[in-house]
Amino acid sequence: MGSIVAKLRDVLNNLWKEDMEICLLGLQGAGKSTLVNIIAGGEYEPSTIPTIGFQMKTTQKCRVNIKLWDVGGQTKFRPQWARYC
């Protein structure tokens, strides 16, 4: 009986699951990578290196699957921003 209840709970929990994608764009040094790291892992790393191109991390918060895109803010990467918007 317990396994049936557990399976039913899992099925019902998955009914309300959602997917979300967040793309962070901004000037270099604005804190985009730091924000992604905090959301994805919960840790603040004071010596974060600049993002070259982009990085993508995934995490799950409650019933939401979150895909976080961090796009480099240096001048040479700004033409790529249109691809992520």
C-alpha positions, 0 to 999 in steps of 0.5 A, spaced: 500 500 500 505 504 501 508 504 494 502 505 491 501 511 495 508 513 494 507 512 486 501 516 486 504 522 490 510 522 485 505 522 479 501 528 482 507 532 483 510 531 476 503 534 474 505 541 476 512 541 474 514 546 470 520 548 466 523 555 466 529 558 462 533 564 464 538 568 460 542 573 463 545 579 459 549 585 461 555 588 462 562 585 464 563 585 471 555 586 473 555 579 477 551 575 472 556 569 473 555 570 481 548 570 480 547 563 476 552 560 481 548 562 487 541 560 484 544 553 481 549 551 487 547 556 493 555 558 493 558 565 493 565 565 489 568 571 490 573 570 485 569 568 479 572 569 472 569 572 466 565 568 462 568 567 455 562 566 450 556 563 455 555 558 460 549 554 462 547 551 468 541 547 470 538 546 477 531 544 480 527 548 485 521 546 488 517 543 482 521 547 477 526 545 473 531 551 471 536 552 465 540 558 467 544 561 461 550 566 463 552 570 456 559 574 457 558 581 457 565 583 454 564 588 448 566 582 443 561 578 445 555 583 445 553 581 438 551 574 440 546 577 445 541 577 440 541 569 439 539 568 446 533 573 446 
